Amino acid sequence: MLPEALLLYLNDQIPRRQLQIQQLASLLNPNFPSPATLVLYGLEATGKSLTVKAVLQGLELPHAIIRSQECITTRHLLERTVAACKDALREEDTIVNRNLDARCESLNALVVQLQSLLQGDKKFVLVLDGIDGQREAPPTLLPAIARLGETIPQLVVVLVVTAPRPRFLRLAGVPHVHFHPYDRSDSIAIVSRAPLSIFASTTTSEDLTNHLASESNEDDVWLWSRFCGAVWDSLSKGAGRNVVDFRRTCEKLWSSFVKPIRDGTFGTRDFSKLMVRNRALFQAEVALIEGIIPVPFTEDKKNTIGYSHELPYYTKYLLLAAYLASFNPSRQDQVFFMKSSDKKRRKKGGGTAGGRPAKHRKIQRKLLGPQPFVLERMLAIFHAIIPHNMPSGIADIMTQIATLASLRLLLKTPSTADVLDAGTKWRVNASYEYIKRLAKEVRFDVESYLAE
C-alpha cells in the first residue's frame, strides 16, 4: 500500500477516485505479486490515465505509458512500445542489452526484445492507453498482449479501455477496475477546483493589498461554483458528455455571465439577479455548438430562435390557413371567411339574434392547443384568405403541403394514418409567435380571423 501521506496527496490531486487509487496501489504493490494483466475501463474523461500514472509514480515503479491513438499501425505500436521500455529502463540504468534492433514487426519480435530488456527481478509495468481504439489492429492483438505477462514474469500489462466487450481478452481471471462516470456533485466539485476570474484583466497595481486580492479570490470561488451548478442543470446534464465538455461549456458562458458585474450593474454576490438577467444564456444552445470560429452570444439571437424556415409565398398562406383551421371552431368558418356581405339574421319579435352573455368565462382558443382538421377545410380557408386568385399552374398545392409535413409544421392525427385517405386529419405544429411573424411578412392580419 501507499504511505498514508502520499495517499492523502493523491486523493487531493485526483478527487472522487479514492477507491480506484487504493485498488491500483494494492494490485501494483512492488512488495507483493501482481497479476500479469490488469484492465482499467470506464467512459471518456473519467481519470483512468491520470490515476494509473499518479499511482505508478507514487510507488516508484519503472513503467512505460503508450498512447495507442498516437500509433498509426500495429507495427508502429510495437516499435514504440520497445522504445518506451528502453527509455524507462535507461532512466533506471538497468538496461542489459543496449544493442537491440529497433525494428519490431510482429508480436513474436516484441516478446523477444522485452525478454532481452527485462532480465532482472524488478517489476516493470507496461500501460497501453486506449488500446481498444488502435488502428488496423488484428483480432488477435489484445489476447496476445494480455498473455505477455505469462511469458515474461517481470512484466505487468495494464490495458486502459473505454467499454470492453465480454471476453475480449479470451482469458479468464483478469482483474478489472471500473472508473464510474462523474455525477453532478463530482463534476461540479472537479470543475470548481480551478475557478475563472470575474474580471478578465487582472490588476497589476502595486497598491493593491493582499486583503483585497483574497476577497476577490473568495468572490471568484463563490460565484464560479454556483454558476457551474446552473450550467450543469440547464445544459450539461443532457448534452455534456463528460467533465471536459462541462468545463468547456462553462468557460464559453462565463464571460457573458459576469459582464453585468464588470459593467458595475450588479455585485459579485448578486447571483439571483445575474441568473434572471442572463436566463437566455441557459436557454440557447450556442455554447454546445462546436466550430472553428467562435460565435459570441448576443441578445438578438434569442429573438430568432425557432424561426429558421424560408417558406415560399403560397406556402406561408397554407400554414396560416392550417393555423386558423386548428384554432377556430368549424361552425364559425362562415362568419370569418365568407366574402359575401354579412347579414344579421332577425329573430321573431324584432332585434338581432345575438347570444346571451356567457355565465362562465371561456378560455381563449389559442391556449387550448391545436385541434385536428380535415384537409378540405384547410384548402377552403386558404382560398378565402388569399388576397388574389392564384393563377393555375403557378404552384402545386399538394407539393407544398408535403413540404410542410416534411418540416413537421403539419402533423397527421394519428401519425400512422394514411396520407391518401380523404378522412385523414391534420393539425398545425407551429407556435403563435411563429405564425404572427409569418403573417407580418405577408401583411396578413391574423388576429382578425381568430375566434376568441
C-alpha positions in Angstrom: 0.0 0.0 0.0 1.0 3.6 -0.4 2.1 5.7 2.6 -0.7 7.5 4.2 0.7 10.9 3.4 1.1 10.0 -0.3 -2.4 8.5 -0.3 -3.8 11.7 1.0 -1.9 13.7 -1.5 -3.2 11.6 -4.4 -6.8 11.8 -3.1 -6.4 15.6 -3.1 -4.9 15.8 -6.6 -7.4 13.3 -8.1 -10.7 13.9 -6.4 -13.5 11.3 -6.3 -11.2 8.4 -7.1 -10.2 7.2 -3.7 -11.4 3.6 -4.2 -9.6 3.2 -7.6 -6.4 4.6 -6.1 -6.5 2.0 -3.3 -7.2 -0.8 -5.7 -4.4 0.1 -8.0 -1.9 0.6 -5.1 -2.8 -2.9 -3.8 -2.6 -4.7 -7.2 0.7 -3.0 -8.3 2.4 -3.1 -4.9 6.1 -3.8 -5.6 6.4 -5.9 -2.4 3.7 -8.4 -3.4 3.0 -10.4 -6.6 0.9 -8.6 -9.2 -1.5 -10.1 -11.9 0.1 -10.5 -15.3 -2.7 -8.4 -16.9 -4.9 -5.6 -15.4 -7.8 -3.9 -17.2 -9.0 -0.3 -16.4 -12.3 0.6 -18.0 -14.7 3.5 -18.0 -16.1 6.2 -20.2 -14.0 9.1 -21.6 -12.6 11.7 -19.2 -13.1 9.6 -16.1 -9.5 9.9 -14.8 -8.2 6.4 -15.9 -4.8 7.6 -17.4 -4.2 10.2 -14.7 -4.9 7.8 -11.9 -2.7 5.0 -13.1 0.2 7.4 -13.9 0.0 9.0 -10.4 -0.1 5.7 -8.6 2.9 4.3 -10.6 4.9 7.5 -9.8 3.9 7.2 -6.1 5.0 3.6 -6.0 8.3 4.5 -7.8 7.9 1.5 -10.2 9.6 1.6 -13.6 6.9 1.9 -16.2 6.2 2.9 -19.8 2.9 4.5 -21.0 2.0 4.2 -24.6 -0.9 6.2 -26.1 -2.4 4.0 -28.8 -4.2 6.8 -30.5 -0.8 8.2 -31.5 0.2 5.0 -33.2 -0.9 4.7 -36.9 -0.4 1.0 -37.4 0.2 -2.1 -35.2 3.9 -2.1 -36.2 4.1 1.5 -35.1 2.6 0.5 -31.7 5.0 -2.4 -31.2 8.1 -0.4 -32.1 7.0 2.5 -29.9 6.5 0.0 -27.0 10.0 -1.2 -27.3 11.4 2.4 -27.5 9.4 3.5 -24.4 10.6 0.5 -22.4 14.2 1.3 -23.3 13.8 4.9 -22.2 12.2 3.9 -18.9 14.9 1.4 -18.2 17.6 3.8 -19.2 16.4 6.2 -16.5 16.8 3.3 -14.1 20.1 2.4 -15.6 19.2 -1.3 -15.8 19.4 -2.0 -19.5 21.0 -5.3 -20.1 21.4 -5.2 -23.9 21.7 -1.8 -25.4 22.2 -3.0 -29.0 18.7 -4.3 -29.7 17.3 -3.9 -33.1 14.8 -1.0 -33.3 12.6 -2.9 -35.7 9.7 -4.9 -34.3 7.4 -6.2 -37.0 5.4 -8.8 -35.0 4.3 -9.8 -31.6 6.9 -12.6 -31.5 9.7 -10.0 -32.1 8.1 -7.9 -29.3 8.3 -10.8 -26.9 12.0 -11.5 -27.8 13.0 -7.9 -27.3 11.1 -7.5 -24.0 12.7 -10.7 -22.7 16.2 -9.2 -23.5 15.3 -5.9 -21.7 13.6 -7.3 -18.6 16.1 -9.8 -17.2 16.1 -8.6 -13.6 13.8 -9.3 -10.8 12.3 -5.8 -10.5 8.7 -5.4 -11.6 8.0 -3.4 -14.8 4.6 -2.0 -15.7 3.6 -1.5 -19.3 0.5 0.7 -19.8 -1.4 0.7 -23.1 -3.7 3.7 -23.0 -6.8 3.4 -25.4 -5.7 0.1 -26.8 -9.3 -0.8 -27.8 -9.1 2.1 -30.4 -5.9 1.0 -32.1 -5.9 1.5 -35.9 -5.5 -1.5 -38.1 -5.5 -3.9 -35.2 -5.8 -7.6 -35.9 -8.3 -9.6 -33.9 -5.6 -11.4 -32.0 -3.7 -8.3 -30.8 -5.4 -7.9 -27.5 -5.4 -11.6 -26.5 -1.7 -11.8 -27.4 -0.8 -8.7 -25.4 -2.8 -10.0 -22.4 -0.5 -13.1 -22.3 2.8 -11.2 -22.4 2.9 -11.4 -18.6 2.8 -15.2 -18.8 6.0 -15.3 -20.9 7.8 -12.5 -19.1 7.4 -12.9 -15.3 8.6 -9.4 -14.5 6.1 -7.7 -16.8 2.7 -6.4 -15.7 0.4 -5.2 -18.6 -2.2 -2.6 -17.8 -4.9 -2.1 -20.6 -6.9 1.1 -20.5 -10.1 0.7 -22.4 -13.4 2.5 -22.7 -16.1 -0.2 -23.0 -14.7 -3.7 -23.0 -16.7 -6.4 -24.8 -17.4 -9.7 -22.9 -14.3 -12.0 -23.0 -12.5 -9.6 -25.3 -9.1 -10.9 -24.0 -10.2 -14.6 -24.3 -8.6 -15.1 -20.9 -10.2 -15.8 -17.5 -9.3 -14.3 -14.2 -8.2 -10.9 -15.3 -8.8 -8.2 -12.7 -10.9 -5.2 -13.8 -11.0 -1.8 -12.2 -14.1 0.3 -13.1 -14.0 4.1 -13.3 -17.6 5.2 -13.0 -18.8 8.4 -14.6 -18.9 11.5 -12.5 -22.3 12.6 -11.2 -23.5 16.1 -10.6 -21.7 16.7 -7.3 -18.5 15.2 -8.6 -18.4 17.2 -11.8 -19.2 20.5 -10.0 -16.5 19.7 -7.4 -13.9 19.0 -10.0 -14.6 22.0 -12.3 -14.8 24.3 -9.2 -11.2 23.5 -8.3 -9.9 26.0 -10.8 -12.3 28.9 -11.0 -12.1 31.6 -13.6 -11.7 35.2 -12.6 -14.7 37.6 -12.7 -12.6 40.3 -14.2 -10.9 39.4 -17.4 -7.8 41.6 -16.9 -6.1 41.0 -13.6 -4.9 44.1 -11.7 -1.2 44.5 -11.6 -1.0 47.7 -9.5 1.4 47.5 -6.6 -1.0 49.4 -4.4 -3.5 46.5 -4.3 -3.2 44.8 -0.9 -3.3 41.1 -0.2 -6.5 41.6 1.7 -8.3 42.8 -1.4 -6.8 40.0 -3.5 -8.0 37.4 -1.1 -11.5 38.9 -1.1 -11.5 38.8 -4.9 -10.4 35.2 -4.9 -13.2 34.3 -2.5 -15.8 36.0 -4.7 -14.5 34.1 -7.8 -14.8 30.7 -6.0 -18.2 31.6 -4.6 -19.7 32.7 -7.9 -18.0 30.1 -10.0 -19.3 27.1 -8.0 -22.9 28.4 -8.2 -22.5 29.2 -11.9 -21.2 25.6 -12.6 -24.3 24.2 -10.9 -26.6 26.3 -13.0 -24.8 25.3 -16.2 -25.0 21.6 -15.3 -28.7 21.7 -14.5 -29.6 23.6 -17.7 -27.2 22.4 -20.4 -24.6 19.8 -19.4 -26.9 17.4 -17.7 -28.4 16.4 -21.0 -25.8 17.5 -23.6 -22.4 17.4 -21.7 -20.8 14.0 -22.2 -18.0 14.4 -19.6 -16.1 16.7 -17.3 -14.1 18.1 -20.2 -17.1 19.2 -22.2 -18.7 20.6 -19.0 -15.6 22.7 -18.3 -15.6 23.9 -21.9 -19.2 24.9 -21.7 -18.7 26.9 -18.5 -15.7 28.7 -20.0 -17.7 29.8 -23.1 -20.6 31.2 -21.0 -18.6 32.8 -18.1 -17.6 36.0 -19.9 -21.2 36.8 -20.9 -22.5 35.8 -17.4 -20.2 38.2 -15.5 -20.5 41.1 -17.9 -23.0 42.9 -15.7 -20.6 42.7 -12.8 -17.8 44.2 -14.9 -20.1 47.0 -16.0 -21.0 47.8 -12.4 -24.7 46.9 -12.7 -24.6 44.1 -10.1 -22.3 43.0 -7.3 -20.3 39.8 -7.1 -22.8 38.2 -4.7 -26.0 39.0 -6.7 -26.3 35.5 -8.1 -30.1 35.5 -8.3 -30.1 38.8 -10.2 -27.5 37.5 -12.6 -29.5 34.4 -13.3 -32.6 36.5 -14.1 -30.6 38.8 -16.3 -28.8 36.0 -18.2 -31.5 33.4 -18.4 -31.3 33.4 -22.2 -27.7 32.1 -21.9 -29.0 28.9 -20.3 -31.9 28.5 -22.8 -29.9 28.8 -26.0 -27.6 26.1 -27.3 -24.8 28.4 -28.6 -22.3 27.1 -26.1 -22.9 23.5 -27.1 -22.1 24.0 -30.8 -18.5 23.4 -31.8 -17.0 25.4 -34.6 -13.7 26.8 -35.9 -14.8 30.4 -35.5 -16.3 31.1 -32.0 -19.8 32.6 -32.1 -20.4 35.0 -29.3 -23.8 35.1 -27.7 -25.8 38.3 -28.3 -29.2 39.4 -27.1 -30.6 39.5 -30.7 -30.2 35.7 -31.0 -32.9 34.9 -28.5 -35.5 36.7 -30.7 -34.7 34.5 -33.7 -34.8 31.1 -32.0 -37.4 28.8 -33.6 -37.8 30.9 -36.8 -35.4 29.5 -39.4 -37.7 28.3 -42.3 -37.6 30.2 -45.5 -41.0 29.3 -47.0 -42.4 30.3 -50.4 -45.2 32.9 -50.7 -48.2 30.5 -51.1 -46.8 28.0 -48.5 -46.9 30.8 -45.9 -50.6 31.2 -46.6 -51.1 27.5 -46.4 -49.5 27.4 -43.0 -51.7 30.4 -41.9 -54.8 28.6 -43.1 -53.8 25.5 -41.2 -53.3 27.5 -38.0 -56.8 29.1 -38.4 -58.3 25.7 -39.1 -56.7 24.3 -35.9 -57.7 27.1 -33.6 -61.1 28.2 -34.9 -64.2 26.1 -34.5 -65.6 24.9 -37.8 -69.1 26.4 -37.0 -67.6 29.9 -37.2 -66.0 29.5 -40.7 -68.9 31.2 -42.4 -68.5 34.2 -40.0 -64.8 34.7 -40.6 -64.2 33.5 -44.2 -67.4 34.3 -46.2 -66.7 37.0 -48.7 -70.4 38.0 -49.2 -71.9 40.8 -47.2 -72.6 39.8 -43.6 -76.3 39.9 -43.0 -77.5 39.6 -39.4 -80.4 37.2 -39.2 -83.5 38.6 -37.5 -85.3 36.8 -34.7 -89.0 36.9 -34.0 -90.2 40.0 -32.2 -87.5 42.3 -33.6 -83.9 42.8 -32.8 -81.0 40.6 -33.9 -80.2 37.1 -32.9 -77.3 37.6 -30.6 -76.2 35.2 -27.9 -76.7 35.9 -24.3 -73.7 36.7 -22.2 -72.0 33.6 -21.1 -72.3 32.7 -17.4 -68.8 31.1 -17.4 -65.7 32.8 -18.7 -64.3 30.9 -21.7 -60.7 30.1 -22.2 -59.0 31.5 -25.3 -58.8 29.1 -28.2 -55.1 29.6 -28.7 -54.4 28.4 -25.1 -56.2 25.1 -25.6 -53.8 23.7 -28.2 -54.3 22.9 -31.9 -57.3 20.8 -32.9 -57.4 18.3 -35.8 -59.0 19.3 -39.1 -59.6 17.7 -42.5 -57.6 18.8 -45.5 -60.6 20.1 -47.4 -61.4 22.7 -44.7 -57.8 24.0 -44.7 -57.9 24.4 -48.5 -61.2 26.3 -48.3 -59.8 28.7 -45.7 -56.6 29.1 -47.9 -58.7 30.2 -50.9 -60.7 32.5 -48.6 -57.8 34.4 -47.0 -55.5 34.7 -50.1 -55.7 38.3 -51.3 -56.0 37.4 -55.0 -56.9 34.5 -57.2 -54.0 32.1 -57.5 -53.1 31.5 -61.2 -53.3 27.9 -62.4 -50.0 26.2 -62.8 -48.1 28.6 -60.6 -47.8 26.3 -57.6 -48.7 22.7 -56.8 -50.7 22.9 -53.5 -50.3 19.2 -52.6 -46.5 19.5 -53.0 -46.4 22.5 -50.7 -48.5 20.6 -48.1 -46.0 17.7 -48.4 -43.2 20.2 -47.7 -44.9 21.5 -44.6 -45.4 17.9 -43.4 -41.7 17.1 -44.0 -40.7 20.2 -41.9 -43.1 18.9 -39.3 -45.1 22.1 -39.4 -48.1 20.0 -40.2 -48.7 16.7 -38.4 -51.1 13.8 -39.2 -53.5 12.7 -36.5 -52.8 9.9 -35.7 -49.2 9.7 -37.1 -49.9 6.3 -38.6 -52.9 7.5 -40.7 -52.8 7.1 -44.5 -51.9 10.3 -46.3 -54.0 9.3 -49.3 -57.1 8.8 -47.2 -59.6 11.8 -47.6 -60.6 11.4 -44.0 -57.1 11.9 -42.6 -57.0 14.7 -40.1 -54.1 17.1 -39.6 -53.1 19.7 -37.0 -50.6 22.6 -37.1 -47.3 22.3 -35.2 -46.3 26.0 -35.0 -46.4 28.5 -32.1 -48.5 31.6 -32.1 -45.3 33.8 -32.2 -44.1 31.9 -35.3 -47.5 32.4 -37.0 -47.6 36.1 -36.0 -44.2 36.8 -37.6 -45.2 34.8 -40.7 -48.4 36.8 -41.1 -46.5 40.1 -40.7 -44.3 39.1 -43.6 -47.2 38.7 -46.0 -49.1 41.6 -44.4 -52.0 39.4 -43.2 -53.9 40.4 -40.0 -54.2 37.0 -38.4 -55.8 38.5 -35.2 -58.9 39.5 -37.1 -59.6 35.8 -38.1 -59.0 34.2 -34.7 -62.0 33.3 -32.6 -62.0 34.5 -29.0 
